[in-house]
Each structure stands twice: as structure tokens, then as C-alpha cells.
Amino acid sequence: MPEQQIDIDYRIEGIELVEFHLEKKPSGELPSKFHFDVHANIRAHEEKQFTIAFIEIVVREVDKKEQLAKIATATAFYVENFKELEKNEKGVIVVPHVFGIHIRNLAISSTRGILYSYLKGTYLGKAVLPLVIDMIPTQNTPQEITDTIQS
């Protein structure tokens, strides 16, 4: 199916903190380098004319599997011209790829700020998620991503 070419009129409707967890301060030397596992998923809610970006960020020490902190948010975007969005063969709304990348980046940036405010003053106060700036790919790929970012 070819990519939709429509101008989307939208606004941020709200952001909800779904989950936040901070592990107890580990004994010994505090971590100084971090990995950030970033997961994003975009969904559409036809009845409310929303697209919702679900973001999850897990903070780990470099080269370790144990999570030190985790945050999950849901950012809702009201789409004024929602009825112009197409449905796939299963009747599910298809979020245009470029629009999905745009709202995903906005939601990740907002979650980044919330994470920063929650970690400030803790042993993870220096664990600042680097800016996430996506290049828009030339082909249509799914709206679910998993990235690992190192600071």
C-alpha cells in the first residue's frame, strides 16, 4: 500500500506517566556510564480521534543487564482530520509513517524530560538520555522501534 500523503492537523492532548521505577542504590562504586533502551509504539484510537505514543525507557549501566530505572509514558495527540487516515485490510487505522516518526520523537523528548526530573537528586542524576533525533527512512517501516543509546 502506498504511503498516505495528507497534511495532519494535530495537537498534544495529554501525557500520562504509566510507570516509574528506581532500583535501590547499588552498593560500591556508582555507575558513571549508562545504556538507555528506548521502546516506542504508536497506536490510533478512532473513537477519540487520538494517536497515542507509548514510550518506555530502561536505564542500565553499560555492559550490564540489570535495570537501574524504568519509565513508561503515554502521550496522546488529538488529530483534527482523523477521518482522513486510512485503514488497512484488517480495519486498523494506519498512522502515516512520517507523522508517526514525528509524534514518536515528540513523545520521546517529553519522556526524556520527565525522566530527567525524576532522576534529579538521586544516584542516577547524571544519567541523562542523549537527544534522540531520527532520520526519516525512505521506506515504510513499522512504527515500533527498539534502540539502545549509550551516554
N, C-alpha and C positions, 0 to 999 in steps of 0.2 A: 504494500500500500504506500503510495507516495506521501511525503510529508505535507501536512496542512500548512497553508500559507495564509494565516489570518492575523490581524492585529488584536492582541488580547488586552482588554482594559481590566485592570485588577488593582486591589489594594490589600495590604496586610490587615486581616480581620482580628487576629489574636495569636498569642503564643502561650503554650502551656508547658510547664515543667512536668514531665511524666515521671521521671525518676532521677534521683541523685543519690549517689553512694560514695562515701570516702572511707577507705580502709584505715584501720588504726596505723599510727606512725610506726614504721618498722624499727626494730632495734638496730643499733650500729650506725654506720655511715648513711646519711641521707642520699637518695638518688639525685644526680645532677643532670642526667640526660634522659630524655623521655621519648617514647613512641606514642602516637595518637592513632588509634584505629577509628576511622570515621565511616559510618554506615548511613546511607540516605535512601529513603524510599518515598516516592511520590504517589499519592492516591487522589482520586477525584470523588467528591460527594455530590451527586447530581441534585438531590433534593434541596440542599442548602447552597448550591452553586459555588462550592469551595473546591480548591485543590489544597491538599494538605501535605506538607513536607515533614516526614518523620525522620529525625536526626538522632543518632546515638554516637557518642564519643567515649571511648575507653582509653584511659591513661595508664600506660605501663612504663616501667623502667626499661631502657634499651637492653635488648637481648634477654629479656625475662618474660615469662608468660603470665605471671600473676598481675591482676589488675590492681591499680592503686586507687583509681577513682572511675566513676562512670556517671554520665549524664545522658538523659534522653528527653527530647522535646518534640512537640508537635506544633508546627506553625501553619495556621490556616490563612489562605489567600482567597478573598471573595473575587470571583470572576464575573464582571458585569455582563459580558456577552457569552456566558457559559453555553447557551444553546447552540452556538456556532461550532463547538467542539464536536468532533466526530466520534462514533462508536466503532469498535472492532466487530468482528463476526460473532463474538460472544455477547455483544451488547454492552461491553465495558467502555467507558469514556477513555479516549486516548489523549493523553496530555502531549501537546506538541513538544518535540524534542528540545528545541532551543529555549522555549518557555520553561520547560522542566529544569533545564540546567540553570536558568536564571533564578527561579524561585528556590532551587536547592542551594545555590550559593548564598542567597539572602538568609535562608534558614540556618545554614552552617555558620555564617557570620554572627547571627543573633545568638546562636547556641554557644559560640566561642566566647562572646561577651558575658553570657550568664555563667559559663564555666569559670571564666577568669574571676568574676565577683565571688563565686562560691569557694574558690581555692585560695583567694587572697587571705593572708594571715595564717594559713595552715602550712604544714611541712611541704605541701606541693605548690606553694605560692609562686615558685619560679617555673612551673610547668605551664607555659603559655603556648597554646596552639598557634603555629605559624599561620599566616594568611593563606587561605585556600582560594586560588584563582584558577578556574578551569579554562582550558582552551575548548572551544566548541568543536567537537569532532565533525568530520564531513559526512559520516554515515549515521543512520538512525540506530542507536543502541538502547538497551533497556534503561529505565530510569532508576535502577537500583545500582548503587556503587559500593565498593569497599576499598578504602585507601588506607595505607599506613604512612604516617608522616612522622618524621624524626626532627626533634629540635635539639 
